Amino acid sequence: WFLEHCDPLLKVTIIPRMSGALGFAQYLPKEMALHSQEQILDRMSMALGGRAAEELTFGTITTGASDDLKKVTDMSYAMVTLYGMNERVGNVSFPPEEGS
């Protein structure tokens, strides 16, 4: 609700449903092909919300947010290396080489 560019929340559960996940949030994604820098940053903030809540609530962190951390890392890496969304690096793209 506080992140302007995030998808609306559909469902939240704190009951473990899969191995490694202690709960999850499900969102209704907007059908968009293009994403602004603000949208990506809001999605990154949203993905790290569970880890922050875990630390605030229990005073410690666990491996439960490992998938969220991977997603955030992939998004931030893509912002810099693919989309040119970094002032210091500039408007360049370094796509992965084919076959690697």
C-alpha positions as CSV (number, residue, x, y, z in Angstrom):
1,W,0.0,0.0,0.0
2,F,2.9,2.4,0.6
3,L,4.8,1.4,-2.6
4,E,3.2,3.3,-5.5
5,H,4.4,1.0,-8.3
6,C,3.8,-2.5,-6.7
7,D,1.2,-5.0,-7.8
8,P,-1.9,-5.4,-5.6
9,L,-1.8,-8.0,-2.9
10,L,-4.1,-11.0,-3.4
11,K,-3.3,-13.4,-0.6
12,V,-0.9,-13.8,2.3
13,T,-0.2,-17.0,4.3
14,I,2.2,-17.7,7.2
15,I,1.5,-21.5,6.9
16,P,4.4,-23.4,5.3
17,R,3.2,-24.6,1.8
18,M,6.5,-25.7,0.2
19,S,9.9,-26.8,1.3
20,G,11.9,-23.9,2.4
21,A,9.1,-21.4,2.4
22,L,7.6,-20.5,5.8
23,G,4.8,-18.5,4.1
24,F,4.3,-16.4,1.1
25,A,2.4,-13.4,-0.5
26,Q,0.6,-13.7,-3.8
27,Y,0.1,-10.6,-6.0
28,L,-2.0,-9.8,-9.0
29,P,0.6,-8.7,-11.5
30,K,-0.4,-6.0,-14.0
31,E,0.1,-7.1,-17.6
32,M,2.9,-4.9,-18.6
33,A,5.9,-5.5,-20.8
34,L,7.9,-2.4,-19.9
35,H,8.9,-1.5,-16.3
36,S,10.3,1.9,-15.1
37,Q,13.2,2.2,-12.7
38,E,10.8,3.2,-10.0
39,Q,8.7,0.0,-10.6
40,I,11.7,-2.2,-10.3
41,L,12.9,-0.5,-7.1
42,D,9.5,-0.8,-5.5
43,R,9.4,-4.5,-6.4
44,M,12.8,-5.0,-4.8
45,S,11.6,-3.2,-1.7
46,M,8.5,-5.4,-1.6
47,A,10.6,-8.6,-2.0
48,L,12.7,-7.7,1.0
49,G,9.8,-6.9,3.2
50,G,9.5,-10.5,4.6
51,R,13.2,-10.5,5.6
52,A,12.8,-7.1,7.3
53,A,9.7,-8.3,9.1
54,E,11.5,-11.4,10.2
55,E,14.3,-9.4,11.7
56,L,12.0,-6.9,13.4
57,T,9.7,-9.6,14.8
58,F,12.2,-12.2,15.9
59,G,15.4,-10.2,16.2
60,T,17.2,-12.5,13.9
61,I,17.2,-13.6,10.2
62,T,17.0,-17.1,8.7
63,T,17.5,-18.7,5.3
64,G,13.8,-18.3,4.7
65,A,14.3,-15.3,2.4
66,S,16.9,-16.8,0.2
67,D,14.7,-16.9,-2.8
68,D,13.7,-13.2,-2.3
69,L,17.4,-12.3,-2.1
70,K,18.1,-14.1,-5.3
71,K,15.2,-12.3,-7.1
72,V,16.4,-8.9,-5.8
73,T,20.0,-9.7,-6.8
74,D,18.8,-10.6,-10.3
75,M,16.7,-7.5,-10.6
76,S,19.5,-5.2,-9.5
77,Y,22.1,-6.9,-11.7
78,A,19.7,-6.5,-14.7
79,M,19.1,-2.9,-13.9
80,V,22.8,-2.2,-14.3
81,T,24.0,-4.7,-16.9
82,L,21.0,-4.9,-19.2
83,Y,18.8,-1.9,-18.8
84,G,21.3,0.9,-18.4
85,M,19.6,2.2,-15.2
86,N,22.8,3.3,-13.4
87,E,24.1,6.8,-13.5
88,R,27.7,5.8,-12.9
89,V,27.8,3.0,-15.6
90,G,25.6,4.9,-18.0
91,N,23.3,3.9,-20.8
92,V,25.1,0.7,-21.9
93,S,24.0,-2.9,-21.9
94,F,26.1,-6.0,-21.3
95,P,23.9,-8.9,-22.3
96,P,25.1,-12.4,-21.5
97,E,27.0,-14.0,-24.3
98,E,25.1,-16.6,-26.3
99,G,25.9,-20.2,-25.4
100,S,27.0,-19.4,-21.9
